[in-house]
Amino acid sequence: MIFANHAHVFSKEIRPEGTVEKLIELMNECGIDMAVCYPPFHDRYREAGFTDDPNEWLAEEIKDNKRLIGFGNIDFERGNLKQQVYRIAALGFKGIKMHPPYQEFVIDGPEAFEVYEAAQEKGLFISFHSGMHWHRLRDNRVILFDEVAWNFPKLKFSMEHIGGYHFYREALAVMCNNSRNGNNVYAGWTSVGLHKGKDSVWALTDEELERVIHQTGEDRSVFGLDFPYNNADVIKADIARIKSLDISEECKEKILGLNLMNALNIE
């Protein structure tokens, strides 16, 4: 089975090609059994004229769909960060999506640490964007995730995109440096395909992906979609690529679903 991370979903008013219904269509076309989905960030939600909470919206959208697992997100402008994490857990979500450059928070800043502490307390997984995203790099250098792992050793989190082209080695360093400290840091194999060639700021080579496995083991890599920014053709190519790598068949099954199921404690 394939259980994929990292699907952004939207109401049709915000992004009609990114609705829950469109995600299910893509999953059916690509042979994906289950997926983790994220709500819109709060600013996008407000800009579209909505006044409720996007986490509550997502919970309602997927409440009867056993193929979709919800993550919440944090509104740093609203404050009450710990209470926001508690509410995400109360909604039955398994984790939180956090995007340091887009949300403009410092990875090892005090506000972020408040979120991490509460997430660790509630056993929530965090999927972080990692890599450049047109915000000052000193706030979200990938090496700063080492501070997250060091200060919150029981917190499970993924570095989506594995740092991208520019910060791949920093992401790998964070994983290797914490391999003896609970080993709760995951590589998010999301948008790392070569379909955009040398123009891509995310693409990683087969050798780089295989090195993640050789240096960190088979149990700390998870496949992600980046829906709706990647279409079905791209995602099918990403799945085929994983299946073609020079790694064990058991490892491929883990990347494509088993590791994520274990990380989220899903039977």
N, C-alpha and C positions, 0 to 999 in steps of 0.2 A: 504494500500500500504506500501511497505518497501522502505525507502530511507536511504541508508547506507553511512557512512563516511569512509574515510581511505582506499583507494585502491591505491597502488603504481603501476604505469604502466611503461613499458620499451619498447624500440625498441627490435626487435627480435635478434639483434646482441648482446645486453647486457644480456637479460634474456628472452629466447623464451617462457617460460611458464608464463610470466608476461605481455604479450602484451594487447592492448586494445581488440583485438578479443577474447583472452582467458578470459579476465574479463567479457565480454558480455556473453560468454558461461557459466561461473560460475553464473552470475546473473540469467540467464534463468533457470539453474538447481536448484537454491536456491529460486526462486520466488521473486527476488529482482527487483523492478521497476526502481530505479535510484540509482546512487552512485556518491560520490565525489572522484575524482582521482588526484593523485600527479605525477609530472614528476620525472625522476631520479635526484638525487642531482648532482650538477655541476661536482664534482670530478669523480663520476662514469661515467658521460657522456663523460668527456674528456679522461678518461682512455680507453674508447672504441674507441677513435679515432675521435669523433665528434668535430667539431669546432664551431657549431652554439650554440644557447641558448636552453636549455631543455624546458624552458617555452614556447618559440616560437614553438618548436617541438610539445608539448602537445596541444597547441591551434590548430595547423593544424590537428593533429590526431583526435580530437573530435569535430571539427567545425560543422559537420553535424549530430551529434549524440545528440539527445535531452534527452537521458537517462543519460548522463554523465555531471557532473559539474566539472570544472577545478579549482584547486588551483595551485599557483605558488610556487617557492622556491627562496631563497636568496643565492647569491654567496658572502660570506663575504670576500673572497680573492680579489674580483674585486673592492670593494669600491662602491662609489656612491649609498649608500644603499637606500636613499630616492627615487632616480630616479628609482631604481629597483622596489620598491613598486609601484610607479606610473605606471610603465610599466605593472606590473601584473594586476593592475586595468584596464588599457587601453585594455588589451587583453580580457577583459570581465570575468576574473576569479573572484570568490567570496571570495577567501581567500588565505592564505599562510600556507604551511607546514613548521614547524621549529623543528629541532631535536638538542637540546642543546649539549648532549654528543657527538653525531656523528659529528656535525658541529663544535664542540669545541668552542662554545661561552658561555660567562657567562650570565645566565638568566637575571640578573639585571645590566649588564655592559652597558657602554655608547653606544657601537655599536648596541646592541640589542634594547636599548631604542629608538634609531633613527628609527629603523624599526617599533617598536610599535607605535610611534607617527604618522608616515606616514600611517600605517594601520588604526589607529583610525580615522585619517583625511578622508581616503577614504572609511571608512565603511567596511573594510575587516575583515573577521573572521580568527583567527589563530588557527590551530591545532598543539599543542605542544606534542612531546614525553615527557612523564613524567615517572620517574623511572630510575633505574640504567641501564647503557649501557657501561660499561668498560671504563669509563673516570673518572677523579677525581671528587668525589662526591661534594666537596665544591663549584664547579662551577655550579652544576645543582641540588642542593637539592630542592626537590619539594616545600618546604616551601617558596622558593624564588619567586614562582608564586604569592604570596601575594603582593610582591612589584610591580609586573606587574599590578595586579588588582587595587592596591591602587593608583598608579601613572597615570593609564590610565583607569578611571572608565567607559568610554564609549566603550572601546575595548572589543569585544566578543571573548572569546577563550575557547578551550577545553584542558583538561589535559588527553591525550590519555593514556589508560591503568589504569587510576585512581591511578597513582603512583606505580602500581604493588604491589606484595606481601610485599616488603620492605618499601614502602612509602605511602601505602594506607591512613593511618591516617593523614599524612601531607596534602595529597590532599583533604581529607574531611574537614580538618581544614581550608584550604584556601577557599573552597566553603562556609562554614558556616560563616567564618569571614567577607566575603564580601556580605552576603545575604542582607544587608541593604545599599549597596553601588552600586546600579545599577543592581546587581544580574546577571552579565554577564559572570560568570564562569561556564563552563559545564564539566560534567564528561563524558569522552570518554570510553564507554563500548566496548573496543577493546582488543582482545586476553586475556580476563579475564576468559576463560573457564577452566574447570577442567580436560580436556582430557589428560593432561600430568601429572596429579596427583601431588605428592609432589615434583617432579623434576622441576616444573614450577616456574619461578620467577615472573610470571604475574598472576597466577590463584587467583581468589577471591571466597569466599564462597557465597552461596545464602544469608546467613545472612548479609554479608558485602554489597552485592549489594542492598538488601532491605533497609539496614541502610542508604545508599546514598539517597534513595527516602524519607525515613522517616525524615531525617535531613535537606534535601535541597529542597524537594518538587518534583513534577512530571514534571516540565518544564525544567530541567537543565541536562538531561541525554540523550546522543546520542549513537546509536549503530554503531560500526565500524567493518570493515572486516579484515584489515591487509593483504589484497591480495598482492602478491601471496604467502605470507608466511603461510597463512592458506588456506587449500583446501576446496572443497565444503562440504565434510562430516563434517569438523569442524564447518564451518559456519552454516550449517543446524542445528547442535547440539546447537550452540550458540543461534540461533533464537528460537528453541524449548524450551531452558532453560528459556529465557526471558518470553515466554508465560506461563511457568509453575510457575513463581514466585508468591508469596503471595502479589500481588499488584493489583490495579484495572485494568480492561480491558482498560479503557481510558489511563491509564499510560503506559501500554504496547504499545499501538498505538503511543503514544508520543515518547517513546524511539526508536521505530522501524522506525520513520520517521517524525512525525509531528514537534517534537522539532527542528530537523535540518532544516526543511523547514522554520520554523519561524525564526530561527537564521540567515539564509541566505536570508531571505525576498523573498522566492520563492512561488509563488501562485500555 
